[in-house]
Amino acid sequence: MSTVSLADAKTHLSELVDRVEAGDAIDITRRGRPVARLTAAAAPRRPIDAARLRALTATLPPPSGSAAELVRTMRDDDRY
């Protein structure tokens, strides 16, 4: 993580944004104290392709028991 003064951030904002896009995080200081942090924005989530999901689940074998039995088994196995 890098530290940059507010005056330098104003002057070199484009370069700082390029660094942030590359994965760096940058703290901006005013009079030596941190006041802000530049980090990359989260990537937008892609919508779920329902047809592809149906095709994937169609290839899975049917469950051998009920969901309640599966949860009980998982709970009991992890207890001891």
C-alpha positions as CSV (number, residue, x, y, z in Angstrom):
1,M,0.0,0.0,0.0
2,S,1.3,3.4,-0.9
3,T,0.8,6.8,0.7
4,V,0.3,10.0,-1.2
5,S,-0.3,13.6,-0.1
6,L,-3.5,15.3,-1.1
7,A,-1.6,17.8,-3.3
8,D,0.2,14.9,-5.1
9,A,-3.1,13.0,-5.5
10,K,-4.7,16.1,-7.2
11,T,-1.8,16.4,-9.5
12,H,-1.4,12.7,-10.4
13,L,-4.9,11.4,-10.1
14,S,-4.8,9.6,-13.5
15,E,-1.6,7.7,-12.6
16,L,-3.0,6.8,-9.2
17,V,-6.2,5.4,-10.8
18,D,-4.0,3.3,-13.1
19,R,-2.1,1.9,-10.1
20,V,-5.3,1.1,-8.3
21,E,-6.7,-0.7,-11.4
22,A,-3.5,-2.8,-11.3
23,G,-4.3,-3.9,-7.8
24,D,-2.5,-1.3,-5.6
25,A,-4.3,0.5,-2.7
26,I,-3.3,4.1,-2.0
27,D,-3.8,6.1,1.2
28,I,-4.2,9.9,0.7
29,T,-3.0,12.0,3.5
30,R,-3.6,15.6,4.5
31,R,-0.9,17.2,6.7
32,G,0.6,13.7,7.3
33,R,-2.7,12.1,8.5
34,P,-4.6,9.5,6.4
35,V,-7.9,10.9,5.3
36,A,-8.9,8.6,2.3
37,R,-8.1,5.4,0.6
38,L,-8.2,4.6,-3.1
39,T,-9.0,1.0,-3.9
40,A,-10.4,-0.8,-6.9
41,A,-14.2,-0.9,-7.2
42,A,-15.8,-4.3,-7.0
43,A,-16.4,-5.9,-10.4
44,P,-20.1,-6.0,-11.4
45,R,-21.9,-9.3,-10.9
46,R,-22.9,-11.2,-13.9
47,P,-26.5,-12.3,-14.2
48,I,-27.2,-16.0,-13.8
49,D,-27.8,-17.9,-17.0
50,A,-30.8,-20.0,-16.0
51,A,-30.6,-22.3,-19.1
52,R,-27.0,-23.2,-18.3
53,L,-27.8,-23.8,-14.7
54,R,-30.7,-26.1,-15.6
55,A,-28.3,-28.0,-18.0
56,L,-25.8,-28.4,-15.2
57,T,-28.2,-29.6,-12.6
58,A,-29.7,-32.1,-15.1
59,T,-26.4,-33.9,-15.3
60,L,-26.2,-34.4,-11.5
61,P,-27.3,-37.7,-10.0
62,P,-30.6,-37.5,-8.0
63,P,-30.1,-37.2,-4.2
64,S,-30.0,-40.4,-2.3
65,G,-32.0,-39.1,0.7
66,S,-34.0,-36.2,1.9
67,A,-32.5,-32.8,2.7
68,A,-33.4,-33.3,6.4
69,E,-31.4,-36.5,6.5
70,L,-28.4,-34.8,4.9
71,V,-28.5,-32.0,7.4
72,R,-28.8,-34.4,10.3
73,T,-25.8,-36.4,9.1
74,M,-23.7,-33.3,8.6
75,R,-24.6,-32.0,12.0
76,D,-24.0,-35.3,13.8
77,D,-20.7,-36.0,12.0
78,D,-19.3,-32.6,12.9
79,R,-20.4,-32.7,16.5
80,Y,-17.9,-35.4,17.6
